Amino acid sequence: MLPEISLIADNARAASREMPALSTAQKNRILLAMADALEASRKKLLDANALDLAAGRDAGLTPALLDRLTLNDSRINSMIAGIRHVASLPDPVGQRIGKKQTLPNGLTLEKRRVPIGVIAIIYEARPNVTADAAVLCIKTSNAVILRGGKEALHSNRAIAEVMAAGGISAGLPRNALQLIQTTDRAAVGELVKMDDRVDLVIPRGGESLIRAVVEQSRVPVLKHYKGVCHIFVNKDADLDRAIPLIENAKCQRPAVCNAVETILVHKAVAEKFIPMLRDLAQRRNIQIRADKSACKIIPAFTLASELDWFNEYGDLTLNVKVVANLNAAIDHINHYGSHHSDAILTEKSGDAKRFLQNVDSAAVYVNASTRFTDGGEFGMGAEMGISTDKFHARGPVGLEELTTYKYLVRGDYATRK
């Protein structure tokens, strides 16, 4: 048992009781004070990050991981701008859901958004998540417990300390923002079992981290394991316009969860379109893994294995499969996909409607890149990640998704008959 974890959870629970009393104006002042504090503490943040980068190089972290770990003036500017943007967004707390009702028994009933309570965020080596997670939770009147990766410990500590101090100076309850500073892995296991003090856990990172959290947790977990996203090229699609859309979905940022991993091609256009995919692959150095039908058209493609269809590659590797019809495409997506983001390219409104209705994913697109699944792109501002769960939130997790609701019932000394 790690006593500091128990103390952090106790303190967070106490702070969560104070948070609902904050008005929207007070919360916005707190967030702006946090942004100002980060602005005034650039040297502290950069010095702390330099320690993490030096340790990361000594530990042999890859260039990609070192890049994710790096703070610089531009990234600090982005953090500060993100906080100020969240301060400008509407506050969901207290919003009424639906209409106020007067029931036949004389009671008035309304449903309003309220904070969840204590939210624990467990994430890997991206220091900016410390700021993103904190401000989203505070804007929604939640207390937050942060547990970042050990690679970013000095950076996360500096960001959390600066933000907490700035927030407290503007009225933030003490301990509403806390960072677990021990690198002991047992800390996560203890935290996610504290269902008497923690209300929600959100893991952000790779599939192995998320599965480890889910396997240990007694607290509800909001998550997605991976992003196996599809684009179906229907027989009537505009093939010339499909190529730049697929290029965007695969190549803009191959490592992100909303990048496309599989292209499904209607058999009626396969002979024409698959050579176009080959040309794209050669131009952008994409490795193609394909089914037998696609390999018959382009023998240079690598034959895909059964496991490839389940893969989130996170790089410039792409599956290609020829399907008989729309139903076959939908069946493939629902079987092999991760219920994240999937698209159809078509000019037929009836096929588009069937695809939208029958594909079981958090975001389903017609004639658009899967890369749009993002809180900012959806007009939600910042986000806590993408959820492929069906309870309690699905898709980008923004401010509304960090609230729950309660019923407010009024009577005149009413008794039930």
DOMIDREN-670237 format. One record per residue (C-alpha): residue in one letter; residue number from 1; x, y, z. Coordinates in pm, whole numbers. Layout:
N
+----+-----+--------+--------+--------+
: aa :   i :     c1 :     c2 :     c3 :
+----+-----+--------+--------+--------+
:  A : NUM :      X :      Y :      Z :
...
+----+-----+--------+--------+--------+
//
This chain:
417
+----+-----+--------+--------+--------+
: aa :   i :     c1 :     c2 :     c3 :
+----+-----+--------+--------+--------+
:  M :   1 :      0 :      0 :      0 :
:  L :   2 :    136 :    342 :    -98 :
:  P :   3 :      5 :    587 :    163 :
:  E :   4 :     66 :    889 :    -62 :
:  I :   5 :   -182 :    754 :   -319 :
:  S :   6 :   -450 :    715 :    -55 :
:  L :   7 :   -383 :   1070 :     69 :
:  I :   8 :   -400 :   1211 :   -284 :
:  A :   9 :   -735 :   1039 :   -343 :
:  D :  10 :   -871 :   1160 :     -8 :
:  N :  11 :   -764 :   1516 :    -85 :
:  A :  12 :   -912 :   1500 :   -434 :
:  R :  13 :  -1245 :   1380 :   -297 :
:  A :  14 :  -1250 :   1669 :    -48 :
:  A :  15 :  -1166 :   1920 :   -323 :
:  S :  16 :  -1436 :   1774 :   -550 :
:  R :  17 :  -1696 :   1872 :   -287 :
:  E :  18 :  -1588 :   2235 :   -320 :
:  M :  19 :  -1566 :   2253 :   -699 :
:  P :  20 :  -1942 :   2275 :   -778 :
:  A :  21 :  -1966 :   2599 :   -583 :
:  L :  22 :  -1742 :   2776 :   -836 :
:  S :  23 :  -1927 :   2992 :  -1087 :
:  T :  24 :  -1838 :   2992 :  -1455 :
:  A :  25 :  -1674 :   3332 :  -1414 :
:  Q :  26 :  -1463 :   3206 :  -1125 :
:  K :  27 :  -1352 :   2900 :  -1318 :
:  N :  28 :  -1258 :   3112 :  -1618 :
:  R :  29 :  -1050 :   3340 :  -1395 :
:  I :  30 :   -876 :   3033 :  -1254 :
:  L :  31 :   -795 :   2904 :  -1603 :
:  L :  32 :   -665 :   3242 :  -1720 :
:  A :  33 :   -449 :   3264 :  -1407 :
:  M :  34 :   -307 :   2921 :  -1492 :
:  A :  35 :   -226 :   3037 :  -1845 :
:  D :  36 :    -55 :   3349 :  -1709 :
:  A :  37 :    143 :   3138 :  -1463 :
:  L :  38 :    273 :   2917 :  -1744 :
:  E :  39 :    364 :   3225 :  -1946 :
:  A :  40 :    567 :   3358 :  -1654 :
:  S :  41 :    740 :   3023 :  -1591 :
:  R :  42 :    881 :   2933 :  -1931 :
:  K :  43 :   1237 :   2892 :  -1803 :
:  K :  44 :   1123 :   2658 :  -1526 :
:  L :  45 :    932 :   2446 :  -1777 :
:  L :  46 :   1217 :   2433 :  -2028 :
:  D :  47 :   1476 :   2353 :  -1761 :
:  A :  48 :   1262 :   2068 :  -1629 :
:  N :  49 :   1206 :   1937 :  -1980 :
:  A :  50 :   1580 :   1944 :  -2048 :
:  L :  51 :   1628 :   1699 :  -1759 :
:  D :  52 :   1369 :   1463 :  -1909 :
:  L :  53 :   1523 :   1485 :  -2255 :
:  A :  54 :   1872 :   1414 :  -2122 :
:  A :  55 :   1744 :   1111 :  -1930 :
:  G :  56 :   1549 :    998 :  -2237 :
:  R :  57 :   1855 :   1012 :  -2459 :
:  D :  58 :   2055 :    818 :  -2201 :
:  A :  59 :   1778 :    558 :  -2186 :
:  G :  60 :   1781 :    518 :  -2564 :
:  L :  61 :   1437 :    659 :  -2641 :
:  T :  62 :   1358 :    670 :  -3011 :
:  P :  63 :   1359 :   1003 :  -3197 :
:  A :  64 :    980 :    983 :  -3222 :
:  L :  65 :    942 :    942 :  -2844 :
:  L :  66 :   1192 :   1220 :  -2778 :
:  D :  67 :    992 :   1446 :  -3008 :
:  R :  68 :    670 :   1370 :  -2816 :
:  L :  69 :    856 :   1446 :  -2493 :
:  T :  70 :    999 :   1778 :  -2610 :
:  L :  71 :    876 :   2116 :  -2486 :
:  N :  72 :    977 :   2432 :  -2667 :
:  D :  73 :    843 :   2786 :  -2692 :
:  S :  74 :    601 :   2690 :  -2968 :
:  R :  75 :    455 :   2401 :  -2770 :
:  I :  76 :    432 :   2610 :  -2454 :
:  N :  77 :    251 :   2875 :  -2661 :
:  S :  78 :      8 :   2606 :  -2775 :
:  M :  79 :    -57 :   2494 :  -2418 :
:  I :  80 :   -124 :   2851 :  -2308 :
:  A :  81 :   -349 :   2919 :  -2608 :
:  G :  82 :   -536 :   2596 :  -2539 :
:  I :  83 :   -607 :   2696 :  -2179 :
:  R :  84 :   -733 :   3038 :  -2282 :
:  H :  85 :   -951 :   2877 :  -2548 :
:  V :  86 :  -1111 :   2644 :  -2293 :
:  A :  87 :  -1181 :   2946 :  -2074 :
:  S :  88 :  -1374 :   3098 :  -2364 :
:  L :  89 :  -1593 :   2791 :  -2421 :
:  P :  90 :  -1946 :   2755 :  -2281 :
:  D :  91 :  -1961 :   2589 :  -1941 :
:  P :  92 :  -2174 :   2273 :  -1955 :
:  V :  93 :  -2215 :   2249 :  -1578 :
:  G :  94 :  -2569 :   2344 :  -1480 :
:  Q :  95 :  -2706 :   2325 :  -1835 :
:  R :  96 :  -3055 :   2178 :  -1856 :
:  I :  97 :  -3093 :   1865 :  -2069 :
:  G :  98 :  -3431 :   1863 :  -2242 :
:  K :  99 :  -3737 :   2047 :  -2120 :
:  K : 100 :  -3854 :   2116 :  -1769 :
:  Q : 101 :  -4165 :   1907 :  -1703 :
:  T : 102 :  -4465 :   1927 :  -1473 :
:  L : 103 :  -4576 :   1571 :  -1405 :
:  P : 104 :  -4934 :   1449 :  -1348 :
:  N : 105 :  -4847 :   1399 :   -979 :
:  G : 106 :  -4771 :   1770 :   -948 :
:  L : 107 :  -4392 :   1744 :   -931 :
:  T : 108 :  -4171 :   1956 :  -1152 :
:  L : 109 :  -3878 :   1768 :  -1299 :
:  E : 110 :  -3565 :   1883 :  -1476 :
:  K : 111 :  -3236 :   1717 :  -1571 :
:  R : 112 :  -2915 :   1919 :  -1541 :
:  R : 113 :  -2546 :   1858 :  -1608 :
:  V : 114 :  -2323 :   1820 :  -1302 :
:  P : 115 :  -1956 :   1733 :  -1248 :
:  I : 116 :  -1850 :   1370 :  -1238 :
:  G : 117 :  -1642 :   1429 :   -924 :
:  V : 118 :  -1284 :   1295 :   -919 :
:  I : 119 :  -1127 :   1205 :  -1253 :
:  A : 120 :   -793 :   1025 :  -1279 :
:  I : 121 :   -596 :   1068 :  -1603 :
:  I : 122 :   -320 :    814 :  -1674 :
:  Y : 123 :   -102 :    899 :  -1973 :
:  E : 124 :    236 :    850 :  -2136 :
:  A : 125 :    523 :   1076 :  -2241 :
:  R : 126 :    341 :   1389 :  -2361 :
:  P : 127 :    378 :   1680 :  -2116 :
:  N : 128 :    107 :   1886 :  -2289 :
:  V : 129 :   -152 :   1632 :  -2168 :
:  T : 130 :    -86 :   1757 :  -1815 :
:  A : 131 :   -223 :   2098 :  -1910 :
:  D : 132 :   -501 :   1971 :  -2139 :
:  A : 133 :   -639 :   1726 :  -1883 :
:  A : 134 :   -622 :   1970 :  -1594 :
:  V : 135 :   -808 :   2254 :  -1764 :
:  L : 136 :  -1084 :   2037 :  -1907 :
:  C : 137 :  -1151 :   1887 :  -1566 :
:  I : 138 :  -1143 :   2221 :  -1386 :
:  K : 139 :  -1373 :   2388 :  -1641 :
:  T : 140 :  -1624 :   2110 :  -1569 :
:  S : 141 :  -1587 :   2149 :  -1189 :
:  N : 142 :  -1410 :   1815 :  -1142 :
:  A : 143 :  -1107 :   1745 :   -925 :
:  V : 144 :   -829 :   1578 :  -1124 :
:  I : 145 :   -550 :   1335 :  -1039 :
:  L : 146 :   -277 :   1316 :  -1302 :
:  R : 147 :    -34 :   1029 :  -1348 :
:  G : 148 :    204 :   1081 :  -1640 :
:  G : 149 :    480 :    860 :  -1774 :
:  K : 150 :    811 :    846 :  -1590 :
:  E : 151 :    990 :    980 :  -1899 :
:  A : 152 :    819 :   1318 :  -1850 :
:  L : 153 :    825 :   1334 :  -1470 :
:  H : 154 :   1022 :   1659 :  -1436 :
:  S : 155 :    818 :   1832 :  -1708 :
:  N : 156 :    485 :   1714 :  -1570 :
:  R : 157 :    582 :   1815 :  -1217 :
:  A : 158 :    679 :   2166 :  -1331 :
:  I : 159 :    360 :   2215 :  -1535 :
:  A : 160 :    135 :   2085 :  -1257 :
:  E : 161 :    307 :   2293 :   -987 :
:  V : 162 :    287 :   2613 :  -1192 :
:  M : 163 :    -76 :   2558 :  -1291 :
:  A : 164 :   -187 :   2462 :   -941 :
:  A : 165 :    -18 :   2767 :   -789 :
:  G : 166 :   -171 :   2997 :  -1050 :
:  G : 167 :   -513 :   2842 :  -1002 :
:  I : 168 :   -503 :   2858 :   -622 :
:  S : 169 :   -411 :   3226 :   -642 :
:  A : 170 :   -739 :   3282 :   -830 :
:  G : 171 :   -959 :   3069 :   -603 :
:  L : 172 :   -905 :   2708 :   -709 :
:  P : 173 :   -966 :   2474 :   -414 :
:  R : 174 :   -639 :   2329 :   -290 :
:  N : 175 :   -582 :   1973 :   -416 :
:  A : 176 :   -830 :   2007 :   -702 :
:  L : 177 :   -526 :   1951 :   -927 :
:  Q : 178 :   -274 :   1691 :   -813 :
:  L : 179 :      6 :   1501 :   -983 :
:  I : 180 :    122 :   1158 :   -867 :
:  Q : 181 :    499 :   1193 :   -860 :
:  T : 182 :    608 :    842 :   -772 :
:  T : 183 :    725 :    632 :  -1067 :
:  D : 184 :    626 :    310 :   -888 :
:  R : 185 :    392 :    119 :  -1121 :
:  A : 186 :    197 :      0 :   -818 :
:  A : 187 :     60 :    355 :   -786 :
:  V : 188 :   -163 :    310 :  -1091 :
:  G : 189 :   -290 :    -24 :   -966 :
:  E : 190 :   -388 :    129 :   -632 :
:  L : 191 :   -544 :    441 :   -781 :
:  V : 192 :   -776 :    256 :  -1018 :
:  K : 193 :   -908 :     36 :   -738 :
:  M : 194 :  -1022 :    335 :   -526 :
:  D : 195 :  -1383 :    327 :   -640 :
:  D : 196 :  -1487 :    493 :   -314 :
:  R : 197 :  -1288 :    806 :   -399 :
:  V : 198 :  -1228 :    810 :   -776 :
:  D : 199 :  -1528 :    834 :  -1011 :
:  L : 200 :  -1373 :    793 :  -1355 :
:  V : 201 :  -1040 :    684 :  -1504 :
:  I : 202 :   -926 :    797 :  -1850 :
:  P : 203 :   -610 :    630 :  -1985 :
:  R : 204 :   -436 :    803 :  -2276 :
:  G : 205 :   -165 :    615 :  -2458 :
:  G : 206 :    -93 :    290 :  -2633 :
:  E : 207 :   -308 :    -20 :  -2631 :
:  S : 208 :    -89 :   -195 :  -2372 :
:  L : 209 :   -130 :     89 :  -2121 :
:  I : 210 :   -506 :    103 :  -2171 :
:  R : 211 :   -552 :   -273 :  -2138 :
:  A : 212 :   -341 :   -276 :  -1820 :
:  V : 213 :   -562 :     -5 :  -1668 :
:  V : 214 :   -885 :   -180 :  -1767 :
:  E : 215 :   -769 :   -515 :  -1627 :
:  Q : 216 :   -688 :   -364 :  -1288 :
:  S : 217 :   -960 :   -103 :  -1248 :
:  R : 218 :  -1265 :   -114 :  -1024 :
:  V : 219 :  -1343 :    241 :  -1135 :
:  P : 220 :  -1529 :    300 :  -1465 :
:  V : 221 :  -1280 :    353 :  -1751 :
:  L : 222 :  -1337 :    574 :  -2056 :
:  K : 223 :  -1115 :    449 :  -2338 :
:  H : 224 :  -1037 :    331 :  -2684 :
:  Y : 225 :   -792 :     48 :  -2736 :
:  K : 226 :   -690 :    128 :  -3092 :
:  G : 227 :   -801 :    295 :  -3412 :
:  V : 228 :   -852 :     49 :  -3697 :
:  C : 229 :  -1022 :    289 :  -3937 :
:  H : 230 :  -1162 :    207 :  -4282 :
:  I : 231 :  -1255 :    385 :  -4604 :
:  F : 232 :  -1491 :    206 :  -4844 :
:  V : 233 :  -1465 :    317 :  -5208 :
:  N : 234 :  -1809 :    247 :  -5351 :
:  K : 235 :  -1866 :    166 :  -5720 :
:  D : 236 :  -1995 :    516 :  -5792 :
:  A : 237 :  -1725 :    708 :  -5600 :
:  D : 238 :  -1533 :    990 :  -5769 :
:  L : 239 :  -1207 :    795 :  -5799 :
:  D : 240 :   -989 :   1094 :  -5883 :
:  R : 241 :  -1105 :   1278 :  -5571 :
:  A : 242 :  -1080 :    962 :  -5361 :
:  I : 243 :   -702 :    943 :  -5396 :
:  P : 244 :   -615 :   1276 :  -5223 :
:  L : 245 :   -872 :   1199 :  -4952 :
:  I : 246 :   -710 :    860 :  -4882 :
:  E : 247 :   -366 :   1022 :  -4892 :
:  N : 248 :   -480 :   1268 :  -4626 :
:  A : 249 :   -634 :    994 :  -4411 :
:  K : 250 :   -320 :    779 :  -4423 :
:  C : 251 :    -25 :   1012 :  -4465 :
:  Q : 252 :    -99 :   1338 :  -4285 :
:  R : 253 :    -19 :   1181 :  -3945 :
:  P : 254 :     14 :    803 :  -3980 :
:  A : 255 :     66 :    739 :  -3607 :
:  V : 256 :   -262 :    887 :  -3482 :
:  C : 257 :   -569 :    684 :  -3395 :
:  N : 258 :   -791 :    834 :  -3668 :
:  A : 259 :   -553 :    755 :  -3955 :
:  V : 260 :   -698 :    504 :  -4200 :
:  E : 261 :   -563 :    147 :  -4190 :
:  T : 262 :   -778 :    -37 :  -4448 :
:  I : 263 :   -917 :     59 :  -4789 :
:  L : 264 :  -1213 :   -148 :  -4909 :
:  V : 265 :  -1278 :   -127 :  -5285 :
:  H : 266 :  -1600 :   -226 :  -5460 :
:  K : 267 :  -1524 :   -500 :  -5714 :
:  A : 268 :  -1688 :   -299 :  -5992 :
:  V : 269 :  -1410 :    -35 :  -5978 :
:  A : 270 :  -1123 :   -250 :  -5850 :
:  E : 271 :   -948 :   -291 :  -6188 :
:  K : 272 :   -935 :     85 :  -6232 :
:  F : 273 :   -887 :    206 :  -5875 :
:  I : 274 :   -632 :    -37 :  -5731 :
:  P : 275 :   -361 :     72 :  -5982 :
:  M : 276 :   -434 :    428 :  -5864 :
:  L : 277 :   -370 :    313 :  -5506 :
:  R : 278 :    -45 :    155 :  -5618 :
:  D : 279 :     66 :    486 :  -5771 :
:  L : 280 :    -17 :    665 :  -5444 :
:  A : 281 :    175 :    402 :  -5247 :
:  Q : 282 :    483 :    439 :  -5467 :
:  R : 283 :    472 :    818 :  -5440 :
:  R : 284 :    432 :    821 :  -5060 :
:  N : 285 :    633 :    506 :  -4972 :
:  I : 286 :    326 :    324 :  -4839 :
:  Q : 287 :    357 :    -51 :  -4788 :
:  I : 288 :     47 :   -231 :  -4919 :
:  R : 289 :    -91 :   -555 :  -4772 :
:  A : 290 :   -376 :   -684 :  -4984 :
:  D : 291 :   -621 :   -969 :  -5031 :
:  K : 292 :   -594 :  -1219 :  -5317 :
:  S : 293 :   -817 :  -1020 :  -5549 :
:  A : 294 :   -611 :   -704 :  -5512 :
:  C : 295 :   -285 :   -900 :  -5543 :
:  K : 296 :   -413 :  -1050 :  -5870 :
:  I : 297 :   -446 :   -696 :  -6004 :
:  I : 298 :   -111 :   -579 :  -5860 :
:  P : 299 :    111 :   -887 :  -5800 :
:  A : 300 :    375 :   -670 :  -5629 :
:  F : 301 :    144 :   -619 :  -5328 :
:  T : 302 :    214 :   -828 :  -5017 :
:  L : 303 :    -58 :  -1081 :  -4940 :
:  A : 304 :   -233 :   -984 :  -4616 :
:  S : 305 :   -271 :  -1228 :  -4329 :
:  E : 306 :   -590 :  -1265 :  -4125 :
:  L : 307 :   -430 :  -1071 :  -3838 :
:  D : 308 :   -339 :   -779 :  -4065 :
:  W : 309 :   -706 :   -682 :  -4095 :
:  F : 310 :   -716 :   -621 :  -3717 :
:  N : 311 :   -396 :   -415 :  -3713 :
:  E : 312 :   -348 :    -51 :  -3621 :
:  Y : 313 :    -15 :      3 :  -3793 :
:  G : 314 :     57 :    357 :  -3685 :
:  D : 315 :    290 :    396 :  -3985 :
:  L : 316 :    284 :    402 :  -4365 :
:  T : 317 :    135 :     54 :  -4404 :
:  L : 318 :   -209 :     12 :  -4556 :
:  N : 319 :   -446 :   -282 :  -4607 :
:  V : 320 :   -640 :   -310 :  -4935 :
:  K : 321 :   -932 :   -546 :  -4996 :
:  V : 322 :  -1178 :   -596 :  -5281 :
:  V : 323 :  -1539 :   -646 :  -5160 :
:  A : 324 :  -1845 :   -761 :  -5350 :
:  N : 325 :  -2084 :   -489 :  -5239 :
:  L : 326 :  -2187 :   -242 :  -4969 :
:  N : 327 :  -2307 :   -515 :  -4733 :
:  A : 328 :  -1972 :   -692 :  -4754 :
:  A : 329 :  -1794 :   -365 :  -4671 :
:  I : 330 :  -2016 :   -305 :  -4369 :
:  D : 331 :  -1968 :   -662 :  -4248 :
:  H : 332 :  -1589 :   -631 :  -4279 :
:  I : 333 :  -1581 :   -305 :  -4087 :
:  N : 334 :  -1801 :   -429 :  -3804 :
:  H : 335 :  -1596 :   -749 :  -3771 :
:  Y : 336 :  -1239 :   -622 :  -3805 :
:  G : 337 :  -1274 :   -259 :  -3702 :
:  S : 338 :  -1227 :    -98 :  -3362 :
:  H : 339 :  -1551 :    107 :  -3371 :
:  H : 340 :  -1352 :    430 :  -3403 :
:  S : 341 :  -1390 :    611 :  -3739 :
:  D : 342 :  -1499 :    470 :  -4075 :
:  A : 343 :  -1596 :    631 :  -4407 :
:  I : 344 :  -1773 :    563 :  -4734 :
:  L : 345 :  -1695 :    744 :  -5059 :
:  T : 346 :  -2010 :    745 :  -5270 :
:  E : 347 :  -2246 :    957 :  -5477 :
:  K : 348 :  -2549 :    742 :  -5390 :
:  S : 349 :  -2749 :    887 :  -5102 :
:  G : 350 :  -2920 :    554 :  -5033 :
:  D : 351 :  -2587 :    373 :  -4990 :
:  A : 352 :  -2457 :    657 :  -4775 :
:  K : 353 :  -2763 :    631 :  -4550 :
:  R : 354 :  -2724 :    252 :  -4512 :
:  F : 355 :  -2357 :    292 :  -4428 :
:  L : 356 :  -2429 :    560 :  -4167 :
:  Q : 357 :  -2699 :    347 :  -4007 :
:  N : 358 :  -2525 :      9 :  -4007 :
:  V : 359 :  -2158 :     79 :  -3933 :
:  D : 360 :  -2115 :     50 :  -3556 :
:  S : 361 :  -1851 :    315 :  -3492 :
:  A : 362 :  -1812 :    630 :  -3286 :
:  A : 363 :  -1779 :    845 :  -3599 :
:  V : 364 :  -1912 :    745 :  -3942 :
:  Y : 365 :  -1835 :    959 :  -4248 :
:  V : 366 :  -1963 :   1014 :  -4600 :
:  N : 367 :  -1707 :   1157 :  -4843 :
:  A : 368 :  -1470 :   1283 :  -4574 :
:  S : 369 :  -1137 :   1178 :  -4427 :
:  T : 370 :  -1135 :    985 :  -4100 :
:  R : 371 :   -879 :   1238 :  -3974 :
:  F : 372 :  -1162 :   1471 :  -3873 :
:  T : 373 :  -1243 :   1269 :  -3558 :
:  D : 374 :  -1107 :   1524 :  -3315 :
:  G : 375 :  -1258 :   1758 :  -3058 :
:  G : 376 :  -1122 :   2068 :  -3225 :
:  E : 377 :  -1242 :   1964 :  -3570 :
:  F : 378 :  -1587 :   1885 :  -3428 :
:  G : 379 :  -1612 :   2234 :  -3278 :
:  M : 380 :  -1576 :   2110 :  -2921 :
:  G : 381 :  -1246 :   2283 :  -2843 :
:  A : 382 :   -996 :   2071 :  -2654 :
:  E : 383 :  -1059 :   1704 :  -2589 :
:  M : 384 :   -948 :   1427 :  -2352 :
:  G : 385 :   -919 :   1170 :  -2628 :
:  I : 386 :  -1153 :    954 :  -2835 :
:  S : 387 :  -1386 :    703 :  -2672 :
:  T : 388 :  -1507 :    392 :  -2852 :
:  D : 389 :  -1717 :    292 :  -2551 :
:  K : 390 :  -2096 :    318 :  -2568 :
:  F : 391 :  -2138 :    431 :  -2205 :
:  H : 392 :  -2108 :    712 :  -2094 :
:  A : 393 :  -1939 :    896 :  -2381 :
:  R : 394 :  -1856 :    807 :  -2741 :
:  G : 395 :  -1624 :    983 :  -2985 :
:  P : 396 :  -1422 :   1292 :  -2890 :
:  V : 397 :  -1433 :   1348 :  -2512 :
:  G : 398 :  -1482 :   1719 :  -2457 :
:  L : 399 :  -1637 :   1930 :  -2185 :
:  E : 400 :  -1990 :   1787 :  -2200 :
:  E : 401 :  -1850 :   1432 :  -2182 :
:  L : 402 :  -1673 :   1519 :  -1855 :
:  T : 403 :  -2009 :   1580 :  -1689 :
:  T : 404 :  -2291 :   1354 :  -1578 :
:  Y : 405 :  -2642 :   1466 :  -1481 :
:  K : 406 :  -2889 :   1459 :  -1201 :
:  Y : 407 :  -3263 :   1511 :  -1171 :
:  L : 408 :  -3392 :   1813 :   -983 :
:  V : 409 :  -3741 :   1747 :   -847 :
:  R : 410 :  -3964 :   2005 :   -679 :
:  G : 411 :  -4295 :   1956 :   -504 :
:  D : 412 :  -4527 :   2116 :   -247 :
:  Y : 413 :  -4474 :   1875 :     42 :
:  A : 414 :  -4569 :   1601 :   -201 :
:  T : 415 :  -4630 :   1242 :    -93 :
:  R : 416 :  -4669 :    941 :   -316 :
:  K : 417 :  -5008 :    772 :   -328 :
+----+-----+--------+--------+--------+
//
